[in-house]
Amino acid sequence: MTGTMSDIQQAIISGNGDELGSLPVPAHYRGMTVHAEDVDMFDGLPSKDKDPRKSLHLDEVPVPELGPGEALVAVMASAINYNTVWTSIFEPLPTFKFLQRYGRLSELAKRHDLPYHVVGSDLSGVVLRTGPGVHSWKPGQEVVAHCLNVELESPDGHNDTMLDTEQRIWGFETNFGGLAELALVKANQLMPKPAHLTWEEAACPGLVNSTAYRQLVSRNGADMKQGDVVLIWGASGGLGSYATQYALGGGAIPVCVVSSPEKAKLCRNLGAELVIDRTEEGYRFWKDDNNQDPKEWQRFGARIRELTGGEDPDIVFEHPGRETFGASVFAARKGGTIVTCASTSGFMHQYDNRYLWMNLKRIIGSHFANYRESWEANRLIAKGRIHPTLSRTYALADTGQAAFDVHRNLHQGKVGVLCLAPEEGLGVRDEQTRAKHLTGIQTFRGV
């Protein structure tokens, strides 16, 4: 016997989540997918002209088999990350190659190798079922999920699970992601949902909050300390908005780089005082497609020193990649650190190595976060020390438009997606804490 998604939705909304363990699991659910047959649809187009609205589909798909150490989650809300944009435009390569590689790992992993890919690397929701060997999580518990998927059968991952030889990003390099009514995760991806947040607010920090924590705060990243000058690119965006909060909360001095007066205002609303609007100030780090302009690096560095009273950045929080990396290496102080992930403007970085080697600077690669780092980042959300940067939500059927807006940088902060949640504003369990932090929670709303 199978139930319906409506039964599950109503049990959660009515506050009867403890009944979920007795409700039948539906045979199918709705999820946002890309199709293997479409991988060539954008051939010949520049990246900026590839349209996620054409490649993302809302499909009815079978519920996957639940394996040992796994959980099936009823997804109330999810969010858009840049990896969903990459998936939707089939760059830097189609994600079906990831799913095929994963499928070769084991009989159980073959579930992921399908002609469709259910995408999404964030969720908030309620545990529906757990597989054999899961002891810490039960049906009915309200959760969020981080996106690190690991096997941990190799010794390499046991100091830092990000170094596991079979480390993958759930919903990007695995199937059955969070932009759907149901999601399949490993139980060690689950964390408690912050009780003072709505479903859509709780869904949006996961990937970017954990990434920013490791990249900036953790010893595995820049190991930021009080007083550090931190240059933050895209400081009001999905990733940078959390970096800005971590710099401010950790006693550092953020220098926020943005691309409009509206984004500059957002950074100041977060508490940042030093802001550079690179569009208004006209920085052009590339003369043409092949040549950068060191004079622009110098002008940029001088502007930073003007704001900081003569100090260069101890840390550069890098994620645009190709467009900005040369300037980042130049701008960091002698002995400083450039910590990099994502490369949303291009993966092939170019920089003048003289500024790196002769000034003893370091480049650190950072990728998502391990479970401990993700747990600590989520704990700070739950305590109201770091706030979600949700600006807007979309219906599940409008995920293509949401991804398009992120692709074209038409958004602020993070954009959420309602999955089983029928409307915004549901899921708050701690009104007292919410009231205390409401201004911070709503900083990006309506922008």
C-alpha positions in Angstrom: 0.0 0.0 0.0 1.3 3.4 -0.8 0.2 6.8 0.5 0.1 10.2 -1.0 2.4 13.2 -0.7 -0.7 15.2 0.4 -1.1 12.9 3.5 2.6 13.6 4.4 2.2 17.3 3.8 -0.9 17.6 6.0 0.7 15.6 8.8 3.7 17.9 8.9 1.6 21.1 8.6 -0.8 20.0 11.3 2.0 19.3 13.7 1.6 15.5 13.7 5.0 14.7 12.3 5.4 11.8 14.8 2.7 10.0 12.7 5.0 10.0 9.6 6.5 6.6 10.5 3.1 5.0 10.2 2.1 6.7 7.0 2.7 4.7 3.8 5.5 6.0 1.5 4.2 7.1 -1.9 5.5 5.2 -5.0 6.4 8.5 -6.8 7.1 12.1 -6.0 7.7 15.3 -7.9 11.3 16.6 -8.4 13.2 19.0 -10.5 15.3 17.1 -13.0 17.6 17.5 -15.9 17.5 14.8 -18.7 20.5 13.0 -20.2 18.9 13.4 -23.6 19.2 17.2 -23.3 23.0 17.5 -22.6 23.7 18.9 -26.0 20.9 21.4 -26.1 23.1 24.4 -25.5 26.0 23.5 -27.7 27.6 26.5 -29.3 26.1 29.0 -26.9 28.1 31.1 -24.5 27.5 30.3 -20.9 25.5 33.5 -20.3 23.0 32.6 -23.0 22.3 29.1 -21.6 18.8 29.1 -20.1 18.0 26.9 -17.1 14.3 27.4 -17.7 14.7 25.2 -20.8 16.6 22.3 -19.2 15.0 22.0 -15.8 11.8 19.8 -15.7 9.3 19.1 -13.0 8.9 15.3 -13.3 7.1 12.6 -11.4 9.8 10.1 -10.4 9.9 6.8 -8.5 10.9 6.9 -4.8 14.4 5.4 -4.6 15.3 2.3 -2.5 16.4 3.2 1.0 19.7 1.7 1.9 21.7 1.2 5.1 22.7 4.4 6.9 20.3 6.5 4.8 17.2 8.6 5.4 14.3 9.6 3.3 13.2 13.1 4.0 10.0 14.9 3.2 11.2 18.2 1.8 9.4 21.3 2.9 11.7 23.8 1.2 15.0 23.9 -0.6 17.2 26.6 -2.2 19.2 27.4 -5.3 23.0 27.1 -5.3 25.4 27.7 -8.2 25.9 24.0 -8.6 22.3 23.7 -9.7 23.0 26.4 -12.3 26.0 24.5 -13.5 23.9 21.3 -13.7 21.2 23.0 -15.6 23.5 24.4 -18.3 25.6 21.2 -18.4 28.9 22.9 -17.4 31.7 22.3 -16.8 30.4 18.9 -17.9 27.1 17.1 -17.7 26.4 15.7 -14.2 25.4 12.4 -15.7 29.1 11.6 -15.8 29.2 12.0 -12.0 26.2 9.7 -11.7 27.7 7.1 -13.9 30.9 7.1 -12.0 29.1 6.8 -8.7 26.9 4.0 -10.1 30.0 1.9 -10.7 31.0 2.0 -7.0 28.5 -0.7 -5.8 25.2 -2.4 -6.4 23.5 0.1 -4.2 25.1 3.1 -5.8 23.6 2.0 -9.2 20.3 3.6 -8.1 21.9 7.0 -8.8 22.9 6.2 -12.5 19.6 7.2 -14.2 18.7 9.0 -17.4 17.4 11.9 -15.2 19.0 13.7 -12.3 16.9 15.1 -9.4 18.9 18.2 -8.4 19.4 20.4 -5.4 21.9 20.5 -2.5 19.8 22.1 0.3 16.7 21.1 2.2 14.7 21.6 5.3 12.1 19.0 6.1 11.1 16.1 8.2 12.5 12.6 8.4 10.1 10.1 6.8 12.1 6.9 7.0 15.5 5.7 8.0 17.5 2.7 6.8 19.2 -0.1 8.7 21.9 1.1 11.0 20.5 4.6 11.7 20.1 5.2 15.4 20.2 9.0 15.9 17.4 10.0 13.7 13.7 9.0 13.7 10.7 9.7 11.6 9.0 13.0 12.5 12.2 14.9 13.4 12.6 18.3 11.8 15.9 18.6 10.0 18.1 20.4 7.6 20.8 18.6 5.5 24.3 19.5 4.5 25.4 18.3 1.2 28.5 16.2 1.9 28.1 12.6 0.7 31.0 10.3 1.8 31.6 6.5 2.0 34.5 6.6 4.5 35.8 3.2 3.5 39.2 4.7 2.8 41.5 5.9 5.6 42.0 9.2 3.7 38.7 10.7 5.0 39.1 9.9 8.7 41.0 13.1 9.7 38.8 15.3 7.4 35.9 13.7 5.7 36.3 16.2 2.8 39.4 14.2 1.9 37.5 10.9 1.5 38.3 9.3 -1.8 34.6 8.9 -2.5 33.5 12.4 -1.4 30.6 13.8 -3.4 28.2 16.7 -3.3 24.7 15.5 -2.8 22.3 16.6 -5.4 25.1 17.6 -7.8 27.3 14.5 -7.9 24.6 12.2 -6.6 20.9 11.8 -7.5 17.7 12.4 -5.5 18.6 15.9 -4.4 16.6 18.5 -2.4 14.7 20.4 -5.1 11.9 17.9 -4.8 9.1 16.7 -2.5 11.3 13.8 -1.2 15.1 13.5 -0.9 17.5 10.6 -0.2 20.4 11.5 2.1 22.9 9.7 4.2 21.9 10.0 7.9 25.2 11.7 8.6 24.1 14.6 6.5 21.2 15.5 8.9 21.3 18.3 11.4 18.5 19.8 13.6 16.4 22.4 11.9 16.8 25.8 13.7 13.5 26.1 15.5 13.1 29.9 15.1 13.2 29.8 11.3 10.5 29.1 8.7 11.0 26.1 6.4 12.3 28.4 3.6 14.6 30.3 5.9 16.1 27.1 7.3 16.6 25.6 3.9 18.8 28.4 2.4 21.9 28.5 4.6 23.1 24.9 4.3 25.6 24.7 1.5 26.8 28.3 1.5 26.9 28.8 5.3 29.0 25.6 5.7 31.2 26.5 2.8 31.8 30.0 4.2 32.6 28.6 7.6 35.2 26.2 6.4 36.7 28.7 3.9 37.0 31.5 6.3 36.8 30.3 9.9 38.0 26.7 10.0 41.7 25.7 10.4 41.1 23.8 7.1 40.6 27.2 5.5 41.9 30.7 6.2 41.7 30.3 10.0 40.5 33.9 10.4 41.4 35.7 13.7 40.3 38.9 15.3 41.6 42.0 13.6 42.2 40.3 10.2 41.3 42.5 7.2 39.2 40.2 5.0 38.5 41.1 1.4 35.1 39.5 0.4 34.1 39.4 -3.2 30.4 39.3 -3.9 29.8 40.2 -0.2 26.0 40.4 -0.5 25.6 37.3 -2.5 24.7 33.7 -1.6 28.2 32.8 -0.3 29.6 36.3 0.4 26.7 37.3 2.7 27.7 34.5 5.1 31.4 35.4 4.9 30.5 39.0 5.7 28.6 37.8 8.8 31.5 35.5 9.9 34.0 38.3 9.5 31.9 40.7 11.6 31.0 38.0 14.2 34.7 37.0 14.5 36.1 40.4 15.1 37.6 40.8 11.7 37.4 43.8 9.4 35.5 43.0 6.2 36.1 44.9 3.0 33.0 44.1 1.0 33.2 44.2 -2.8 29.8 44.4 -4.5 28.4 45.4 -7.9 25.6 47.9 -7.1 24.4 50.5 -4.6 21.6 48.2 -3.5 24.2 45.5 -2.7 26.4 48.0 -0.9 23.4 49.0 1.3 22.8 45.3 2.2 26.4 44.9 3.4 26.1 48.1 5.5 22.8 46.7 6.9 24.7 43.6 8.0 27.1 45.9 9.9 30.0 46.2 7.4 31.6 49.7 7.1 34.1 49.3 4.3 32.4 48.7 1.0 33.6 48.9 -2.6 31.1 49.1 -5.4 33.3 47.9 -8.2 30.7 48.8 -10.9 30.4 52.4 -9.7 34.2 52.7 -9.4 34.7 51.2 -12.9 37.2 48.4 -12.2 38.1 46.5 -15.4 40.7 43.8 -14.5 40.8 42.4 -18.0 41.8 44.5 -21.1 40.4 41.8 -23.3 39.7 38.1 -23.2 43.4 37.2 -22.9 45.1 40.0 -21.1 44.6 41.4 -17.6 45.4 45.0 -16.6 47.9 45.2 -13.7 47.2 49.0 -13.4 43.7 48.1 -12.4 45.0 45.7 -9.8 47.1 48.6 -8.4 44.1 51.0 -8.4 42.1 48.4 -6.6 44.8 47.8 -4.0 45.1 51.5 -3.4 41.4 51.8 -2.8 41.5 49.0 -0.2 44.4 50.7 1.6 42.4 54.0 1.5 39.5 52.3 3.3 41.6 50.4 5.8 44.0 53.1 6.8 46.9 51.7 4.8 46.5 47.9 5.4 46.3 45.2 2.8 44.0 42.2 3.3 45.2 39.4 5.5 42.7 37.1 3.8 41.0 37.3 0.4 37.7 35.4 0.3 37.7 34.3 -3.4 34.9 32.7 -5.3 34.3 34.6 -8.6 37.5 33.0 -10.0 38.8 34.0 -13.4 37.5 37.5 -13.4 39.0 38.5 -10.1 41.7 36.1 -9.2 44.6 38.1 -10.6 43.5 41.1 -8.5 43.1 38.9 -5.5 46.6 37.6 -5.6 47.9 41.1 -6.1 45.8 42.6 -3.3 46.6 40.2 -0.5 49.2 41.4 2.0 52.7 40.0 2.2 52.3 36.6 3.8 48.5 36.8 3.3 46.1 34.1 2.2 43.8 33.7 -0.8 41.2 31.1 0.0 39.3 30.0 -3.1 36.3 28.0 -4.1 33.6 27.9 -6.8 35.0 30.0 -9.7 31.6 31.2 -10.9 33.1 33.5 -13.5 35.4 30.8 -14.9 37.7 28.0 -13.7 40.9 28.8 -15.6 42.6 31.4 -13.3 45.5 33.6 -14.3 47.7 35.6 -12.0 51.2 37.1 -11.8 53.1 34.5 -9.8 55.7 37.1 -8.8 53.2 38.7 -6.4 52.6 35.3 -4.9 56.0 33.7 -4.6 58.1 36.8 -3.8 55.6 38.0 -1.1 55.2 34.6 0.5 51.4 34.5 -0.1 49.4 31.3 0.0 46.5 30.0 -2.1 44.2 27.6 -0.2 41.6 25.5 -2.1 38.4 25.1 -0.1 35.5 22.9 -1.0 32.3 22.7 1.0 32.8 21.4 4.6 33.0 18.3 6.7 30.2 17.2 9.1 31.8 18.8 12.1 32.2 22.1 10.3 28.7 22.0 8.9 27.3 21.2 12.4 29.1 24.1 13.9 27.9 26.4 11.2 24.3 25.2 11.6 24.6 25.7 15.4 25.5 29.3 14.9 22.3 29.7 12.8 20.3 28.0 15.5 21.7 30.4 18.2 20.9 33.4 16.1 24.6 34.4 15.7 24.4 34.0 11.9 21.2 34.7 10.0 19.8 33.3 6.8 20.1 35.7 3.8 16.9 34.6 2.0 15.6 37.3 -0.3 12.9 35.6 -2.2 11.1 32.3 -2.6 9.8 30.5 -5.7 7.3 27.6 -6.2 8.9 24.2 -7.0 7.5 24.5 -10.5 9.3 27.8 -11.0 12.8 26.4 -10.1 13.9 27.0 -13.7 13.2 30.7 -13.2 15.0 30.8 -9.9 18.1 29.2 -11.4 17.9 31.6 -14.3 17.9 34.6 -11.9 20.9 33.2 -10.0 22.7 32.5 -13.3 22.1 36.1 -14.4 23.0 37.5 -11.0 19.5 39.1 -10.7 19.2 38.0 -7.1 20.4 39.1 -3.7 21.6 36.7 -1.0 19.9 33.3 -1.4 16.7 32.4 -3.2 14.5 29.6 -1.7 12.1 27.1 -3.2 8.9 25.9 -1.6 8.6 22.1 -2.0 5.9 20.6 0.2 5.4 23.8 2.2 2.3 25.3 0.6 3.2 28.9 1.5 5.9 31.0 3.2 6.0 31.5 6.9 5.4 28.0 8.2 7.6 25.8 10.4 8.5 28.3 13.2 8.6 26.5 16.6 10.4 29.1 18.7 8.7 32.4 18.4 10.6 34.0 21.3 14.0 33.5 19.7 12.6 34.6 16.3 11.3 37.9 17.7 14.7 38.6 19.2 16.4 38.2 15.8 13.7 39.1 13.3 15.5 42.2 12.0 18.6 40.1 11.1 16.5 37.3 9.7 14.7 39.6 7.3 17.7 41.8 6.2 17.5 40.5 2.7 13.7 40.1 2.3 12.1 42.2 -0.3 15.3 43.4 -1.8 
